[in-house]
Amino acid sequence: MLPDLPPLPALTRAEGDLIDRYLEAADLLGRINPAHGGDTYRGLRAAQALVRKAAELRDALALMHQRGETELHRDTMARALRVLDGERRTARVALPPDGVR
């Protein structure tokens, strides 16, 4: 049985899109990270997909700005990222600790 997750904070549709696109881009960057090894073809495919995700991320931010959503509410966004496993998903972007594979 899966543990109960905390509820996702209330987000506008544009904020939700921003969070989703950000995490998708982070997932792709994690696949490209040369410090984690892997093969070049996998990194190439992730880099190609990252171009599309970056455009989608830009569009989500542009939509927020056009709608007058001019601030990113740090605490709310951080809570949403944590609920969506953002800590694990973004960890692959960073360098692993020395000696860890």
N, C-alpha and C positions, 0 to 999 in steps of 0.2 A: 504494500500500500504506500502511495506517495505521501510525503508530508504536506500538510496544509501550508500553502504559501500566503504571505500577507497580501492583502488586496492591493491592486495597482491604484496609485493615486489618481484622482480625477485630472484628466488631461483633455485639452482640446484635440480635435482630430489632427490638426497640424502638428501639435506637440507630440502626439503619438507617432505620427509619421516621422518626425525628426528623430525620436528615440529609436524607432525601428531601423531607419536608414543608417544611423550612426552605428548601431550594433552590427548591422550587416557589413558595413565598411570595416569595422574593427575585426570581424571574423576573417575577412579577406586579407587584411594586413597581417593578421596572425599566421595565415598560410604562406605569406610571402617572406616573413621574417627569416633571414638567413641564419640567425643564431640558433634556430631550432632545427636546422638541417632539412632534409627532404630532397626531392628531385626538382630540377629546374622546370620541367614541363608543368608540374603542379603549381609552382610559383608563377609561371607565365600565364596559365589559365586564370589564376586568382587576380593577377595584375590586370588582365584584360577585363575581367568582370568588375574590378574596382573602378575603372573609368565610368562605367554605367552607374554604379552605386554612388560615386562622388557627384555625378550630375543629379541623381535623385535626392541626395542630401542637400545639395545647393537649392533645388526646387522646393524642398520642404521648408528651408529657412526663408527663401524668398516669399513663399506663400504666407508664412507667419508674419513677416515684415509688412506685406501688402495688407493684411487683415488688421494691422495695428498691434499685433502681438510683438512688441519691441523688446521685451525682457525675457530672458531665460531664468526661470525661478529655480535657483540652484538646489534647494532642499527637495523640492517636488521632483525635479528631474533626476537627482541622485537616488531618491527612493524608487522611482520607476526603473532606473537602470539596475538597481540591486534586485528588485523583484524579478526582472527579466534575465538574471544571471550575468549581469554586466561585469562584475568583478572577475569572474572566470573567463568570460569571453574577451575582455580587454587585456588580461594578463599575458596572453600569447604575443601581444605587440611589443612588450617590454623585453629587455635582455633577461635571460634566466640567471638565477644566482650562480656565482662562480662554482664550477664543479658539478652543476646539476644538468642533467640531460633531459 
